[in-house]
């Protein structure tokens, strides 16, 4: 009886000390990455709008996660995720195939991103690039991933009419029990699909239904990246706000800058 009591006390004590240690290690590692010199001051200034630590904690990212980031743009999130999983996990970055017929913007973006990874092998040496045809995204992974993440991309796929095929690709790339995390500009409820595409703001309903249609289970949502200052009623759509301020007159830049970046949904799905 005495031994049983001792074991119970030992188990409780172990739990009390192990959990905070992991949490503290997570915080220390994450904060070090956020402050690292491989991130520009411009990118660091966006942390207050994009909340990377809280967002990635919500999705459940851990140092040993095998994660795949979809169409990373200029690599704002790559700067954070890749070094976080570099030692114990795997970072896979999915980018579009570029050819002579590709639009100049995609050629420029491809060159920028590849150069970014090559310039800092100490940060990105273990990063794996996966190229896909955006109209027919297929890639035979040797190993299914634990997590698929995408940030502010769904409106692009909706416009290109490739959203369904992209989401099917995400589903097939994940192992059973894997997490699919989405951050996207959030439209007002009942916004017509054409206005969603024009403005860059998508409804939560659209994203959730799209994910469910390909087999995902909706787990939860978070208001981590919400912005009540964003009315979403901008003539230039989401690009009116930071970091673009597209089409904004000099006299209005302060006004729009005070709003910050767009109001965003943060959604978590599971592959059964």
C-alpha positions as CSV (number, residue, x, y, z in Angstrom):
1,X,0.0,0.0,0.0
2,X,2.9,2.3,0.9
3,X,4.6,1.5,-2.5
4,X,1.4,2.3,-4.4
5,X,1.1,5.7,-2.6
6,X,4.7,6.4,-3.3
7,X,4.3,5.7,-7.0
8,X,1.3,7.9,-7.3
9,X,3.1,10.8,-5.6
10,X,6.1,10.2,-7.9
11,X,3.9,10.2,-11.0
12,X,2.2,13.5,-10.0
13,X,5.5,15.1,-9.2
14,X,7.0,14.0,-12.5
15,X,4.1,15.5,-14.4
16,X,4.4,18.8,-12.5
17,X,8.0,19.2,-13.5
18,X,8.2,17.7,-17.0
19,X,5.4,19.8,-18.6
20,X,6.8,23.2,-17.6
21,X,10.3,22.2,-18.7
22,X,9.0,21.3,-22.2
23,X,7.0,24.5,-22.3
24,X,10.0,26.6,-21.2
25,X,12.3,24.9,-23.8
26,X,9.7,25.6,-26.5
27,X,9.5,29.2,-25.5
28,X,13.3,29.7,-25.4
29,X,13.9,28.1,-28.8
30,X,11.0,30.0,-30.4
31,X,12.0,33.3,-29.0
32,X,15.6,32.9,-30.1
33,X,14.4,32.2,-33.7
34,X,12.1,35.2,-33.7
35,X,15.0,37.5,-32.6
36,X,17.6,35.8,-34.9
37,X,19.6,37.9,-37.4
38,X,18.5,35.8,-40.3
39,X,15.2,37.7,-40.1
40,X,15.0,41.2,-41.4
41,X,13.7,44.0,-39.2
42,X,10.8,44.4,-41.7
43,X,9.8,40.8,-41.2
44,X,10.2,41.0,-37.4
45,X,7.9,44.1,-37.3
46,X,5.1,41.9,-38.7
47,X,5.2,39.5,-35.7
48,X,2.7,41.6,-33.9
49,X,0.2,41.2,-36.7
50,X,0.9,37.6,-37.6
51,X,1.4,36.1,-34.2
52,X,3.6,33.2,-35.3
53,X,4.3,31.7,-31.9
54,X,0.7,31.5,-30.8
55,X,-0.4,30.4,-34.3
56,X,2.1,27.5,-34.5
57,X,1.4,26.5,-30.9
58,X,-2.3,26.3,-31.8
59,X,-1.6,24.0,-34.8
60,X,0.6,21.9,-32.5
61,X,4.0,22.3,-34.1
62,X,6.8,20.6,-32.2
63,X,10.6,20.4,-32.8
64,X,10.2,16.8,-34.1
65,X,7.3,17.5,-36.5
66,X,7.6,16.5,-40.1
67,X,6.0,19.6,-41.6
68,X,5.1,20.8,-45.1
69,X,4.5,24.5,-45.9
70,X,2.5,25.2,-49.0
71,X,3.5,28.0,-51.4
72,X,5.6,30.1,-48.9
73,X,5.8,33.3,-51.0
74,X,8.9,35.1,-49.8
75,X,9.4,32.8,-46.9
76,X,8.1,34.8,-44.0
77,X,6.9,31.7,-42.1
78,X,9.8,29.6,-43.5
79,X,12.2,31.7,-41.5
80,X,10.5,30.5,-38.4
81,X,9.4,27.0,-39.1
82,X,12.5,25.6,-40.8
83,X,15.0,26.4,-38.0
84,X,12.4,25.3,-35.4
85,X,12.3,21.7,-36.7
86,X,15.8,21.6,-38.2
87,X,17.4,19.3,-35.6
88,X,14.7,16.8,-34.8
89,X,12.0,17.2,-37.5
90,X,11.7,17.8,-41.2
91,X,10.8,20.9,-43.2
92,X,9.3,20.5,-46.7
93,X,8.5,23.6,-48.8
94,X,6.0,23.2,-51.7
95,X,6.6,25.7,-54.5
96,X,5.3,25.9,-58.1
97,X,7.2,24.6,-61.1
98,X,8.6,27.5,-63.1
99,X,9.2,27.3,-66.8
100,X,10.0,29.8,-69.6
101,X,6.3,30.3,-70.1
102,X,5.7,31.2,-66.4
103,X,4.6,34.7,-65.5
104,X,7.5,37.1,-64.6
105,X,6.1,37.4,-61.0
106,X,6.4,33.6,-60.4
107,X,9.9,33.5,-61.9
108,X,11.0,36.4,-59.7
109,X,9.4,34.8,-56.6
110,X,11.0,31.4,-57.3
111,X,14.5,33.0,-57.7
112,X,14.0,35.0,-54.5
113,X,13.0,32.0,-52.4
114,X,15.6,29.7,-53.6
115,X,18.3,32.3,-53.1
116,X,17.0,32.9,-49.6
117,X,17.5,29.3,-48.7
118,X,21.0,29.1,-50.3
119,X,22.3,32.2,-48.6
120,X,21.8,30.7,-45.1
121,X,22.7,27.0,-45.1
122,X,23.1,27.2,-41.3
123,X,19.4,27.8,-41.1
124,X,18.0,26.0,-44.2
125,X,20.5,23.3,-45.0
126,X,17.9,20.5,-44.2
127,X,15.0,22.2,-46.0
128,X,13.5,20.1,-48.8
129,X,12.0,21.8,-51.8
130,X,9.0,20.1,-53.5
131,X,7.9,21.5,-56.9
132,X,4.4,20.9,-58.1
133,X,2.2,21.8,-61.1
134,X,-0.3,24.2,-59.6
135,X,-3.0,22.9,-61.9
136,X,-2.3,19.3,-61.2
137,X,-0.5,19.1,-57.8
138,X,0.9,15.6,-57.4
139,X,4.0,14.5,-55.6
140,X,4.9,11.0,-54.4
141,X,6.2,11.5,-50.9
142,X,8.5,8.8,-49.6
143,X,7.0,9.5,-46.2
144,X,3.7,11.1,-45.3
145,X,4.0,14.3,-43.2
146,X,2.7,15.1,-39.7
147,X,1.5,18.6,-40.6
148,X,0.5,20.7,-43.6
149,X,0.4,24.5,-43.2
150,X,-0.6,27.3,-45.5
151,X,-0.8,31.0,-44.9
152,X,-2.9,33.5,-46.9
153,X,-3.1,31.3,-50.0
154,X,-6.7,30.0,-50.3
155,X,-7.9,33.1,-52.3
156,X,-5.2,32.5,-54.9
157,X,-6.4,28.9,-55.4
158,X,-10.0,30.0,-55.5
159,X,-9.2,32.5,-58.2
160,X,-7.2,29.9,-60.2
161,X,-10.0,27.3,-59.7
162,X,-7.4,24.9,-58.3
163,X,-8.5,25.0,-54.6
164,X,-10.2,21.6,-54.7
165,X,-7.1,19.9,-56.3
166,X,-4.8,21.6,-53.9
167,X,-6.8,20.5,-50.8
168,X,-6.8,16.9,-52.2
169,X,-3.0,17.1,-52.5
170,X,-2.8,18.2,-48.8
171,X,-5.0,15.4,-47.7
172,X,-3.0,12.8,-49.6
173,X,0.3,14.1,-48.2
174,X,-0.7,13.8,-44.6
175,X,-0.5,10.7,-42.5
176,X,-3.6,9.5,-40.6
177,X,-4.0,11.8,-37.6
178,X,-2.0,14.5,-39.3
179,X,-2.9,18.2,-38.9
180,X,-3.8,20.7,-41.6
181,X,-3.5,24.3,-40.5
182,X,-4.9,27.3,-42.4
183,X,-4.5,31.0,-41.9
184,X,-6.6,33.1,-44.4
185,X,-8.0,36.6,-44.8
186,X,-11.5,36.4,-43.4
187,X,-14.5,37.7,-45.3
188,X,-17.8,38.8,-43.8
189,X,-20.4,36.0,-43.7
190,X,-22.5,35.4,-46.8
191,X,-20.0,37.3,-49.0
192,X,-20.6,36.0,-52.6
193,X,-17.8,33.8,-54.0
194,X,-16.9,36.3,-56.8
195,X,-16.4,39.1,-54.2
196,X,-14.3,36.8,-52.1
197,X,-12.0,36.2,-55.0
198,X,-11.9,39.8,-56.0
199,X,-11.2,41.1,-52.5
200,X,-8.9,38.3,-51.3
201,X,-11.1,37.8,-48.2
202,X,-12.6,34.3,-48.0
203,X,-15.4,33.1,-45.7
204,X,-14.7,30.5,-43.0
205,X,-17.6,28.6,-44.4
206,X,-15.9,28.3,-47.8
207,X,-12.7,27.0,-46.4
208,X,-14.3,24.6,-43.9
209,X,-16.6,23.1,-46.5
210,X,-13.7,22.7,-49.0
211,X,-11.6,20.9,-46.4
212,X,-14.5,18.6,-45.4
213,X,-15.3,17.7,-49.0
214,X,-11.8,16.2,-49.5
215,X,-12.0,14.3,-46.2
216,X,-10.7,16.5,-43.4
217,X,-12.4,16.8,-40.0
218,X,-12.7,20.3,-38.7
219,X,-11.2,20.4,-35.2
220,X,-11.2,24.0,-34.0
221,X,-10.7,27.7,-34.9
222,X,-8.9,30.4,-33.1
223,X,-9.1,34.2,-32.9
224,X,-5.3,34.6,-32.6
225,X,-5.1,36.4,-35.9
226,X,-8.4,38.4,-35.7
227,X,-8.4,42.1,-36.3
228,X,-11.6,43.9,-35.4
229,X,-10.3,47.1,-36.9
230,X,-10.5,45.6,-40.4
231,X,-13.9,46.4,-42.0
232,X,-13.0,44.3,-45.0
233,X,-14.8,47.0,-47.2
234,X,-11.8,48.2,-49.1
235,X,-12.0,49.1,-52.8
236,X,-8.6,47.4,-53.4
237,X,-9.4,44.4,-51.3
238,X,-7.1,43.0,-48.7
239,X,-4.1,44.5,-50.5
240,X,-5.2,47.9,-49.4
241,X,-3.9,47.1,-45.9
242,X,-0.3,46.3,-44.7
243,X,2.1,45.1,-45.9
244,X,1.0,46.2,-49.4
245,X,-0.9,49.5,-49.1
246,X,-1.7,49.0,-52.8
247,X,-3.3,51.9,-54.5
248,X,-3.4,53.9,-51.2
249,X,-2.7,57.7,-51.6
250,X,0.1,59.1,-49.5
251,X,-2.4,61.0,-47.4
252,X,-4.2,57.8,-46.5
253,X,-1.2,55.6,-45.7
254,X,-1.3,56.5,-42.0
255,X,-5.0,55.7,-41.8
256,X,-4.6,52.3,-43.3
257,X,-1.4,51.5,-41.5
258,X,-3.2,52.1,-38.2
259,X,-5.6,49.3,-39.1
260,X,-2.7,46.9,-39.4
261,X,-2.9,43.7,-41.4
262,X,-6.1,41.9,-42.4
263,X,-8.6,40.1,-40.1
264,X,-7.8,36.4,-40.5
265,X,-9.3,33.1,-39.7
266,X,-7.1,30.4,-38.1
267,X,-8.5,26.9,-38.7
268,X,-7.2,23.5,-37.6
269,X,-8.2,20.3,-39.4
270,X,-7.4,16.6,-38.9
271,X,-6.9,13.8,-41.3
272,X,-8.8,10.8,-39.9
